[in-house]
């Protein structure tokens, strides 16, 4: 068994104008596929790790032999982070969350606009390549986290339920150096129904 590149639930041009088709296609078929391939190569002689769900592999990263550990952090993290990213995007996205998740978000951040402002600020200010995540921590609290490179919240026992890739490869073709404009456009394609489902699944653990 090996890790596989997930199929997207929408076409490469479906998220325009927020994310252009060429960026989507390169991001999925080159960048994400590259992480999956390199993860499989790193684990080819370690079937006990190659057969783990990606979430378990990253949670138990300290058990992974040191000789391949950094490769698994980079490429396993890259696989998990991008899989989440594609899942929480939708051509029918935007608007605002509802239900239990919306209540908890407002509990933690005051209101939805306040949450978006804080998340946007954190995403825009990631230094170099990395991600902004909304995570549910092991105390059941929602928090916004910045991570460098492909470091996954799963390695810290946190469950990411929203992620925004702010590596230049995620936006440079359309936005060049204007990361803040990309972050702003992201809100129009967030699938809050999906994020709410991920919240409910994570809070039942
Ligand atoms: Mn990426």
Boltz pocket constraint, residues with backbone or C-beta under 6 A from the ligand:
constraints:
  - pocket:
      binder: B
      contacts: [[A, 27], [A, 31], [A, 82], [A, 165], [A, 167], [A, 169], [A, 170]]
      max_distance: 6.0
